[in-house]
Amino acid sequence: MKAVLCKSWGPPDALVVEDIPSPAPAKGQLLVSVKASGVNFPDVLLIQNKYQFKPELPFSPGSEIAGVVRQVGEGVHGFMPGDRVMAHIRWGGYAEEVVVDEALVTPVPAGLDFTVAASFGVVYATAYHALKDRAGIKAGETLLVLGAAGGVGLAAVELGKLFGARVIACASSDEKLETCRRFGAEVTINYEREDLREALKNLGAAADIALDPVGGKYSEPAVRAMAWKGRYLVVGFASGEIPKIPLNLALLKGCAIVGVFWGEFTRRERDLNSANLRELTAWLRAKKIKPLVSASYPLERAADALKDMMNRKVQGKVVLTTG
């Protein structure tokens, strides 16, 4: 089978595509023929040895897959060969086949294509966990989203609207902000063209919740815009810079700075994560949420997909396909 391999830490161009032996499922595992693999920002960090998890070299990146069960291991009772499935894993998804623990596998809803199935789980589950579990979002609250046209950001815009919040979306281009408006943002700010702190001040409305997958220079202005008892959600650092927030702002605002680590949440609170995924899948079936897949690339162009993500060219999600 073909697989994208990281054989040495470095940028996307260091990745190689090679033929390697197909894996075999052990007890409690399934062998999945991958049809599509979601591309996520942590993949960029993982191949550079900058992420929380550090796989042994060589490895294939890719934490989100959708495909068809090819073989089941001993003790697997919930799935059989031919089933259409999706799964979230730590790595290994940029390949034609991958072995997955049965507990991580979910059926693909009828009528859903593989590209959407492979781009749905991570970003929507992260945004849902952030807004519902970590922030306790309520109808009528104001939600500020940074990096609002990216995967997690756009999911947060759409989910925030569904939860009944007023959504302020911040992104780096007018084209991205138009996408945010289509997904439910009521107010938009181009923080490449406008000073974010002044733009937020001019709105005259404090944010009850701020969701930040970007970090860097945009974080402090967003904290300054928090309402009394607001919740500032730390999701990631796509800018490449971990901000240093003056903690007197949290004191003066009476606000909470809340970490959102969905990957660890899935391991520590499996039952709650499963309930969240069931709710999201139901919304997906009912077309209450409509994931945006802005581009797909063949597996061999994984480096191009990751570079587009690094260069902030991606709206929503991009996926790799195996043909």
C-alpha positions as a Python dict, from the first residue, in 0.01 Angstrom:
ca = {
    (1, 'M'): (0, 0, 0),
    (2, 'K'): (105, 363, -46),
    (3, 'A'): (167, 583, 258),
    (4, 'V'): (293, 935, 321),
    (5, 'L'): (587, 899, 558),
    (6, 'C'): (768, 1135, 790),
    (7, 'K'): (1117, 983, 812),
    (8, 'S'): (1287, 1291, 960),
    (9, 'W'): (1146, 1592, 1146),
    (10, 'G'): (1091, 1890, 922),
    (11, 'P'): (856, 2085, 692),
    (12, 'P'): (599, 1925, 459),
    (13, 'D'): (849, 1900, 172),
    (14, 'A'): (1046, 1649, 379),
    (15, 'L'): (760, 1398, 355),
    (16, 'V'): (793, 1104, 116),
    (17, 'V'): (541, 868, -44),
    (18, 'E'): (643, 502, -39),
    (19, 'D'): (499, 154, -80),
    (20, 'I'): (496, -27, 254),
    (21, 'P'): (344, -356, 373),
    (22, 'S'): (-25, -352, 465),
    (23, 'P'): (-85, -371, 841),
    (24, 'A'): (-282, -653, 1001),
    (25, 'P'): (-552, -593, 1263),
    (26, 'A'): (-485, -729, 1611),
    (27, 'K'): (-750, -825, 1866),
    (28, 'G'): (-1017, -553, 1888),
    (29, 'Q'): (-896, -376, 1574),
    (30, 'L'): (-1019, -316, 1219),
    (31, 'L'): (-822, -275, 899),
    (32, 'V'): (-975, 17, 709),
    (33, 'S'): (-922, 92, 342),
    (34, 'V'): (-889, 471, 357),
    (35, 'K'): (-1088, 668, 101),
    (36, 'A'): (-1026, 1015, 247),
    (37, 'S'): (-812, 1163, 522),
    (38, 'G'): (-873, 1501, 683),
    (39, 'V'): (-584, 1749, 698),
    (40, 'N'): (-558, 1926, 1033),
    (41, 'F'): (-317, 2186, 1168),
    (42, 'P'): (-175, 1952, 1434),
    (43, 'D'): (-43, 1740, 1143),
    (44, 'V'): (184, 2033, 1055),
    (45, 'L'): (316, 2043, 1410),
    (46, 'L'): (348, 1666, 1439),
    (47, 'I'): (589, 1629, 1144),
    (48, 'Q'): (809, 1905, 1289),
    (49, 'N'): (823, 1744, 1636),
    (50, 'K'): (634, 2041, 1782),
    (51, 'Y'): (318, 1866, 1901),
    (52, 'Q'): (221, 1715, 2237),
    (53, 'F'): (250, 1362, 2094),
    (54, 'K'): (582, 1241, 1954),
    (55, 'P'): (556, 926, 1741),
    (56, 'E'): (865, 724, 1660),
    (57, 'L'): (1011, 776, 1315),
    (58, 'P'): (912, 681, 1052),
    (59, 'F'): (538, 736, 1077),
    (60, 'S'): (248, 856, 866),
    (61, 'P'): (67, 1172, 985),
    (62, 'G'): (-310, 1206, 964),
    (63, 'S'): (-553, 1180, 1254),
    (64, 'E'): (-887, 1164, 1074),
    (65, 'I'): (-999, 905, 822),
    (66, 'A'): (-1304, 771, 644),
    (67, 'G'): (-1320, 451, 443),
    (68, 'V'): (-1437, 92, 419),
    (69, 'V'): (-1365, -191, 662),
    (70, 'R'): (-1146, -445, 485),
    (71, 'Q'): (-1078, -689, 767),
    (72, 'V'): (-1172, -727, 1136),
    (73, 'G'): (-959, -869, 1413),
    (74, 'E'): (-1053, -1115, 1683),
    (75, 'G'): (-1319, -988, 1921),
    (76, 'V'): (-1464, -722, 1690),
    (77, 'H'): (-1843, -755, 1688),
    (78, 'G'): (-1977, -412, 1591),
    (79, 'F'): (-1837, -397, 1237),
    (80, 'M'): (-1780, -625, 940),
    (81, 'P'): (-1596, -604, 608),
    (82, 'G'): (-1765, -362, 370),
    (83, 'D'): (-1894, -124, 639),
    (84, 'R'): (-1843, 247, 572),
    (85, 'V'): (-1668, 400, 875),
    (86, 'M'): (-1489, 709, 1004),
    (87, 'A'): (-1240, 736, 1287),
    (88, 'H'): (-1015, 972, 1481),
    (89, 'I'): (-664, 840, 1552),
    (90, 'R'): (-339, 996, 1671),
    (91, 'W'): (-154, 944, 1343),
    (92, 'G'): (-133, 702, 1050),
    (93, 'G'): (-418, 835, 835),
    (94, 'Y'): (-218, 954, 534),
    (95, 'A'): (-214, 604, 388),
    (96, 'E'): (-421, 371, 174),
    (97, 'E'): (-486, 144, 473),
    (98, 'V'): (-477, 189, 848),
    (99, 'V'): (-544, -25, 1154),
    (100, 'V'): (-786, 132, 1404),
    (101, 'D'): (-914, 26, 1747),
    (102, 'E'): (-1284, -60, 1731),
    (103, 'A'): (-1361, 190, 2010),
    (104, 'L'): (-1246, 475, 1784),
    (105, 'V'): (-1463, 380, 1487),
    (106, 'T'): (-1806, 528, 1401),
    (107, 'P'): (-2034, 436, 1108),
    (108, 'V'): (-2052, 692, 828),
    (109, 'P'): (-2410, 824, 811),
    (110, 'A'): (-2604, 706, 505),
    (111, 'G'): (-2573, 944, 213),
    (112, 'L'): (-2259, 1114, 345),
    (113, 'D'): (-1958, 1103, 113),
    (114, 'F'): (-1615, 1008, 241),
    (115, 'T'): (-1460, 1353, 195),
    (116, 'V'): (-1714, 1512, 428),
    (117, 'A'): (-1692, 1221, 673),
    (118, 'A'): (-1314, 1263, 691),
    (119, 'S'): (-1338, 1637, 752),
    (120, 'F'): (-1612, 1642, 1011),
    (121, 'G'): (-1501, 1479, 1333),
    (122, 'V'): (-1200, 1668, 1466),
    (123, 'V'): (-1301, 2027, 1401),
    (124, 'Y'): (-1669, 1999, 1491),
    (125, 'A'): (-1602, 1783, 1796),
    (126, 'T'): (-1335, 2029, 1915),
    (127, 'A'): (-1562, 2331, 1867),
    (128, 'Y'): (-1859, 2154, 2026),
    (129, 'H'): (-1656, 2043, 2329),
    (130, 'A'): (-1514, 2395, 2365),
    (131, 'L'): (-1847, 2575, 2347),
    (132, 'K'): (-2069, 2328, 2534),
    (133, 'D'): (-1844, 2154, 2786),
    (134, 'R'): (-1577, 2415, 2856),
    (135, 'A'): (-1768, 2742, 2808),
    (136, 'G'): (-2127, 2640, 2887),
    (137, 'I'): (-2255, 2857, 2603),
    (138, 'K'): (-2605, 3001, 2639),
    (139, 'A'): (-2847, 3149, 2388),
    (140, 'G'): (-2814, 3525, 2362),
    (141, 'E'): (-2444, 3535, 2451),
    (142, 'T'): (-2182, 3696, 2228),
    (143, 'L'): (-1921, 3461, 2082),
    (144, 'L'): (-1595, 3597, 1937),
    (145, 'V'): (-1410, 3359, 1704),
    (146, 'L'): (-1051, 3413, 1590),
    (147, 'G'): (-929, 3233, 1278),
    (148, 'A'): (-1296, 3203, 1199),
    (149, 'A'): (-1261, 3067, 844),
    (150, 'G'): (-1035, 2777, 945),
    (151, 'G'): (-1156, 2430, 1037),
    (152, 'V'): (-1226, 2473, 1409),
    (153, 'G'): (-1311, 2842, 1367),
    (154, 'L'): (-1577, 2788, 1101),
    (155, 'A'): (-1725, 2498, 1295),
    (156, 'A'): (-1745, 2728, 1599),
    (157, 'V'): (-1920, 2998, 1395),
    (158, 'E'): (-2180, 2749, 1272),
    (159, 'L'): (-2229, 2581, 1610),
    (160, 'G'): (-2239, 2914, 1792),
    (161, 'K'): (-2527, 3021, 1570),
    (162, 'L'): (-2705, 2691, 1640),
    (163, 'F'): (-2662, 2747, 2015),
    (164, 'G'): (-2830, 3086, 1973),
    (165, 'A'): (-2525, 3307, 2020),
    (166, 'R'): (-2442, 3630, 1842),
    (167, 'V'): (-2123, 3549, 1651),
    (168, 'I'): (-1838, 3791, 1578),
    (169, 'A'): (-1598, 3634, 1327),
    (170, 'C'): (-1239, 3750, 1279),
    (171, 'A'): (-1027, 3640, 983),
    (172, 'S'): (-749, 3761, 754),
    (173, 'S'): (-935, 3836, 430),
    (174, 'D'): (-1268, 3962, 304),
    (175, 'E'): (-1317, 3637, 110),
    (176, 'K'): (-1283, 3437, 432),
    (177, 'L'): (-1521, 3669, 613),
    (178, 'E'): (-1783, 3623, 342),
    (179, 'T'): (-1763, 3250, 412),
    (180, 'C'): (-1809, 3322, 783),
    (181, 'R'): (-2123, 3523, 711),
    (182, 'R'): (-2264, 3232, 510),
    (183, 'F'): (-2210, 3009, 813),
    (184, 'G'): (-2390, 3243, 1053),
    (185, 'A'): (-2157, 3524, 1163),
    (186, 'E'): (-2346, 3847, 1230),
    (187, 'V'): (-2041, 4071, 1261),
    (188, 'T'): (-1703, 4030, 1088),
    (189, 'I'): (-1358, 4185, 1137),
    (190, 'N'): (-1065, 4166, 895),
    (191, 'Y'): (-778, 4171, 1144),
    (192, 'E'): (-516, 4197, 871),
    (193, 'R'): (-661, 4531, 761),
    (194, 'E'): (-805, 4659, 1090),
    (195, 'D'): (-655, 4696, 1435),
    (196, 'L'): (-832, 4419, 1624),
    (197, 'R'): (-831, 4597, 1959),
    (198, 'E'): (-983, 4915, 1813),
    (199, 'A'): (-1232, 4724, 1600),
    (200, 'L'): (-1359, 4531, 1901),
    (201, 'K'): (-1374, 4848, 2111),
    (202, 'N'): (-1575, 5024, 1840),
    (203, 'L'): (-1832, 4746, 1839),
    (204, 'G'): (-1920, 4838, 2196),
    (205, 'A'): (-2015, 4479, 2282),
    (206, 'A'): (-1801, 4262, 2508),
    (207, 'A'): (-1757, 3893, 2431),
    (208, 'D'): (-1905, 3639, 2671),
    (209, 'I'): (-1696, 3370, 2501),
    (210, 'A'): (-1386, 3396, 2285),
    (211, 'L'): (-1259, 3093, 2093),
    (212, 'D'): (-894, 3119, 1993),
    (213, 'P'): (-723, 2860, 1772),
    (214, 'V'): (-470, 3119, 1649),
    (215, 'G'): (-272, 3267, 1939),
    (216, 'G'): (1, 3519, 1866),
    (217, 'K'): (-73, 3889, 1845),
    (218, 'Y'): (-451, 3847, 1830),
    (219, 'S'): (-496, 3687, 2170),
    (220, 'E'): (-442, 3984, 2401),
    (221, 'P'): (-686, 4215, 2216),
    (222, 'A'): (-946, 3940, 2237),
    (223, 'V'): (-893, 3900, 2613),
    (224, 'R'): (-933, 4277, 2650),
    (225, 'A'): (-1271, 4246, 2480),
    (226, 'M'): (-1403, 3990, 2730),
    (227, 'A'): (-1723, 4055, 2924),
    (228, 'W'): (-1749, 4018, 3301),
    (229, 'K'): (-1735, 3643, 3381),
    (230, 'G'): (-1642, 3571, 3021),
    (231, 'R'): (-1471, 3250, 2910),
    (232, 'Y'): (-1162, 3267, 2692),
    (233, 'L'): (-1106, 2933, 2517),
    (234, 'V'): (-746, 2841, 2434),
    (235, 'V'): (-771, 2595, 2142),
    (236, 'G'): (-436, 2623, 1963),
    (237, 'F'): (-159, 2837, 1820),
    (238, 'A'): (-191, 2830, 1442),
    (239, 'S'): (5, 3155, 1421),
    (240, 'G'): (308, 2968, 1552),
    (241, 'E'): (339, 3194, 1856),
    (242, 'I'): (220, 3114, 2207),
    (243, 'P'): (100, 3447, 2352),
    (244, 'K'): (192, 3583, 2693),
    (245, 'I'): (-133, 3717, 2839),
    (246, 'P'): (-108, 3979, 3120),
    (247, 'L'): (-300, 3803, 3397),
    (248, 'N'): (-424, 4132, 3539),
    (249, 'L'): (-671, 4129, 3247),
    (250, 'A'): (-830, 3811, 3381),
    (251, 'L'): (-853, 3974, 3723),
    (252, 'L'): (-1007, 4298, 3593),
    (253, 'K'): (-1253, 4120, 3367),
    (254, 'G'): (-1343, 3850, 3618),
    (255, 'C'): (-1299, 3615, 3323),
    (256, 'A'): (-1173, 3259, 3297),
    (257, 'I'): (-894, 3144, 3065),
    (258, 'V'): (-993, 2789, 2977),
    (259, 'G'): (-783, 2523, 2803),
    (260, 'V'): (-944, 2310, 2533),
    (261, 'F'): (-754, 1988, 2455),
    (262, 'W'): (-1006, 1774, 2270),
    (263, 'G'): (-763, 1489, 2202),
    (264, 'E'): (-700, 1434, 2572),
    (265, 'F'): (-1071, 1482, 2649),
    (266, 'T'): (-1153, 1190, 2416),
    (267, 'R'): (-930, 962, 2626),
    (268, 'R'): (-1028, 1086, 2971),
    (269, 'E'): (-1402, 1128, 2914),
    (270, 'R'): (-1493, 874, 2649),
    (271, 'D'): (-1863, 855, 2736),
    (272, 'L'): (-1915, 1230, 2715),
    (273, 'N'): (-1718, 1250, 2391),
    (274, 'S'): (-1932, 969, 2246),
    (275, 'A'): (-2248, 1156, 2344),
    (276, 'N'): (-2115, 1472, 2179),
    (277, 'L'): (-2036, 1283, 1858),
    (278, 'R'): (-2385, 1130, 1853),
    (279, 'E'): (-2537, 1478, 1881),
    (280, 'L'): (-2314, 1615, 1606),
    (281, 'T'): (-2385, 1319, 1379),
    (282, 'A'): (-2758, 1373, 1429),
    (283, 'W'): (-2717, 1740, 1333),
    (284, 'L'): (-2516, 1634, 1030),
    (285, 'R'): (-2790, 1395, 918),
    (286, 'A'): (-3050, 1668, 970),
    (287, 'K'): (-2832, 1911, 767),
    (288, 'K'): (-2818, 2152, 1060),
    (289, 'I'): (-2442, 2159, 1008),
    (290, 'K'): (-2277, 2149, 666),
    (291, 'P'): (-1898, 2102, 679),
    (292, 'L'): (-1706, 2301, 419),
    (293, 'V'): (-1450, 2100, 224),
    (294, 'S'): (-1279, 2368, 20),
    (295, 'A'): (-1030, 2143, -162),
    (296, 'S'): (-919, 1783, -200),
    (297, 'Y'): (-576, 1654, -299),
    (298, 'P'): (-453, 1310, -402),
    (299, 'L'): (-253, 1133, -131),
    (300, 'E'): (69, 1205, -319),
    (301, 'R'): (14, 1580, -272),
    (302, 'A'): (-3, 1573, 105),
    (303, 'A'): (285, 1820, 127),
    (304, 'D'): (94, 2073, -86),
    (305, 'A'): (-214, 2041, 135),
    (306, 'L'): (-9, 2099, 449),
    (307, 'K'): (173, 2397, 295),
    (308, 'D'): (-159, 2556, 197),
    (309, 'M'): (-270, 2518, 558),
    (310, 'M'): (54, 2672, 687),
    (311, 'N'): (18, 2962, 443),
    (312, 'R'): (-342, 3033, 558),
    (313, 'K'): (-494, 2949, 220),
    (314, 'V'): (-746, 2701, 360),
    (315, 'Q'): (-1111, 2773, 434),
    (316, 'G'): (-1295, 2508, 632),
    (317, 'K'): (-1121, 2177, 567),
    (318, 'V'): (-907, 2014, 299),
    (319, 'V'): (-877, 1638, 253),
    (320, 'L'): (-650, 1383, 93),
    (321, 'T'): (-808, 1115, -125),
    (322, 'T'): (-678, 777, -236),
    (323, 'G'): (-861, 766, -569),
}
